[in-house]
Amino acid sequence: MEKIIYNVTLADGIRYDLLLRNGQFAAIAKTGKLENSSTAEHMDGTGCLLLPPLVDAHAHLDKTMLGMKWFHNNLGPLLSERIANERESRRKVGLDSCIQAGKLIERSISMGTLAMRSHVDIDTANGLSCLEGVLEARERYRDCFYTELVAFPQSGLVSRPGTIELMEEALRLGADLVGGIDPAAVDRDPKGSIGAIFSLAEHFDKGVDIHLHEPGELGAFTMELIADHTIASGLQGRVTLSHAFCLGSLEERRANALTELLSDAGIQITTGGQAYVPAVPSVKQLLNAGVNVCGGNDNVRDMWSPYGTGDMIERAQLIAMRNGFRRDEDLELALKICTENGAKLLQLEGYGISEDNSADFLLVRADNIAECVAAGPRERQVFKAGVLIAENGKYLS
Amino acid sequence: MEKIIYNVTLADGIRYDLLLRNGQFAAIAKTGKLENSSTAEHMDGTGCLLLPPLVDAHAHLDKTMLGMKWFHNNLGPLLSERIANERESRRKVGLDSCIQAGKLIERSISMGTLAMRSHVDIDTANGLSCLEGVLEARERYRDCFYTELVAFPQSGLVSRPGTIELMEEALRLGADLVGGIDPAAVDRDPKGSIGAIFSLAEHFDKGVDIHLHEPGELGAFTMELIADHTIASGLQGRVTLSHAFCLGSLEERRANALTELLSDAGIQITTGGQAYVPAVPSVKQLLNAGVNVCGGNDNVRDMWSPYGTGDMIERAQLIAMRNGFRRDEDLELALKICTENGAKLLQLEGYGISEDNSADFLLVRADNIAECVAAGPRERQVFKAGVLIAENGKYLS
């Protein structure tokens, strides 16, 4: 089971030939330097750029309306309106979380994303139905797509009696992490909400991933509480904050102090480079302080947001643009956030383009990584364990 | 010379048949209601959405490096560095403004943009060479692409002796408007710079379009000076401010007062929804006050910015995202900014989808305008005076 893919470009801009054996990279050598293996299948890489798989560190598999009738959005501006609308409309619009999760997984694979952390709504109106559907979809694509699931109390945790019990059931059923949402702004009780999240995490020995949209000093206050709880419960390295918009809206000195705190507590950040907030967290500031930052698509054409295609190269571009990146090396950093850093968050084994790792990768027609990120969406070929599993935007089931 | 295109969707979501005659819309009727015309050529619109031509109200035809070797950007963060780099590097990298303008015009046409306002650099290092090249390209595509040119003192007007004389030559040579750049931050003499711009405009009886990147109160001060000069010189309705970032960074009451001033002076705004600034001007605030707002792609893969494809639907999406638009009606507004409002700025005659207007339009595969904007780039067919001039991303020369 050997395959040689010759003439591909790696991140350093140099042409290489790859020998794949038993689903792994057996050898990676500059073009022309690979030992001849006449029995192997040969494939011409035609100079394409070879990238490691994209990783979507923040998704909502149970929300997407991909392929469904267009949702005519005429909602008001409040977060609470969007939360209530979705909770109450799921059944009305016929949103089947298993079918929809499958669509987004296939779309992701077709774009070269092979691993994802997805939040899944847990609420008293829909119970565990979203999670049950997503768990089924996860199982179906297990061979080529790694999915980590966060039990997400979208409608509130302590503010909606009955939700904590559902969260417990969700964790028993197969959710991998405890989620949370704006402990102050949405759940209306920062100490109570964070306490409940960490108590679930400790009891079930799970990591934590909290949506934090809270702006300015409110977000900063919540962030401090979360860092304290992280250290107190010994969960350093297992807590993630998603969005963390407050870091973008505080003055630099204050943001720096919070960043140090995140670093001390081993808290990781996911960002989507959202365009609708005044500023997103500075990726460089976080990375320089040793905080891991990962990219996520967040909403993909759902009742929250009409935007989103599921493409993590497009997401890398948006994160780069919002961080004011223009230089080649900065665009490379934006892609790293959507590949390696996500793999680190998900603790993927055998990830990356080096010998003995799993031969998971994508081939795109681009001059170099900077050009790939700056130009955005384009066709690509996707390989899992050396096998072509998607091309021309289609998952080859 | 009759053609019937049946089964297209207009903005109201209803299916129509169109009769085209002598390059104009002769009749637009709900599907099945058109009088039979057996001699006409028939074409099935297959339910595609029909849009008026896109208008790019702020471009730089002489800067793009589309189709050239990738420009490895390792420039520092300052505006002045980017200005100096480009001025000095144009010849070194072999940037031929006629060839490059042609490429961006063809790219624009292929995306359904049929009218554009482009700034063209005028400076003491490159003289009028950029303008000469762009004028030649404009002439070549005159039949299907309308181009308005702004003589743009990118490197400074009053701060670089010899530039005013070049601007005069540029206006005699065929430039349609007088440009300017950050009278305070770049030209270092707000009163002098604005005075020189308006004196050129009055002398040559031309409109004005000034790049205004200046933030906060500095930008507000410059904006006030420009409004005063506009009224004093009787140029109401003929002055445009491009970017106007300060409107996004001031508190609401101050931004409202400036917006009123813009409205009184008949000043129009172009915006690109740039992702790298904390906030862009609020499109709705401006439109509600009666200020015309138009969209522009600005830089397309040049020495300034690695981003940009030339697609004004993608631009509408970015403007929508940065304005926090999620509702269908808001997404429709974003498209209007990139179509009708631009046509108003350029005073295009016979523009729009109604009888007796020129049969210029595009067909895209989309459920509705909101979906088209939210999903972004996609294939389209482009028609000029009833004739197919581009499809599948290719200009049919």
Chai-1 contact restraints between the chains, C-beta under 6 A:
chainA,res_idxA,chainB,res_idxB,connection_type,confidence,min_distance_angstrom,max_distance_angstrom,comment,restraint_id
A,W70,B,D367,contact,1.0,0.0,6.0,A-B,restraint_1
A,W70,B,E371,contact,1.0,0.0,6.0,A-B,restraint_2
A,H72,B,D328,contact,1.0,0.0,6.0,A-B,restraint_3
A,N73,B,R326,contact,1.0,0.0,6.0,A-B,restraint_4
A,N73,B,R327,contact,1.0,0.0,6.0,A-B,restraint_5
A,N73,B,D328,contact,1.0,0.0,6.0,A-B,restraint_6
A,N74,B,R327,contact,1.0,0.0,6.0,A-B,restraint_7
A,A275,B,M321,contact,1.0,0.0,6.0,A-B,restraint_8
A,A275,B,R322,contact,1.0,0.0,6.0,A-B,restraint_9
A,Y276,B,G324,contact,1.0,0.0,6.0,A-B,restraint_10
A,P278,B,P278,contact,1.0,0.0,6.0,A-B,restraint_11
A,P278,B,A279,contact,1.0,0.0,6.0,A-B,restraint_12
A,A279,B,P278,contact,1.0,0.0,6.0,A-B,restraint_13
A,P306,B,A374,contact,1.0,0.0,6.0,A-B,restraint_14
A,Y307,B,A374,contact,1.0,0.0,6.0,A-B,restraint_15
A,M321,B,A275,contact,1.0,0.0,6.0,A-B,restraint_16
A,R322,B,A275,contact,1.0,0.0,6.0,A-B,restraint_17
A,G324,B,Y276,contact,1.0,0.0,6.0,A-B,restraint_18
A,R326,B,N73,contact,1.0,0.0,6.0,A-B,restraint_19
A,R327,B,N73,contact,1.0,0.0,6.0,A-B,restraint_20
A,R327,B,N74,contact,1.0,0.0,6.0,A-B,restraint_21
A,D328,B,H72,contact,1.0,0.0,6.0,A-B,restraint_22
A,D328,B,N73,contact,1.0,0.0,6.0,A-B,restraint_23
A,D367,B,W70,contact,1.0,0.0,6.0,A-B,restraint_24
A,E371,B,W70,contact,1.0,0.0,6.0,A-B,restraint_25
A,A374,B,P306,contact,1.0,0.0,6.0,A-B,restraint_26
A,A374,B,Y307,contact,1.0,0.0,6.0,A-B,restraint_27
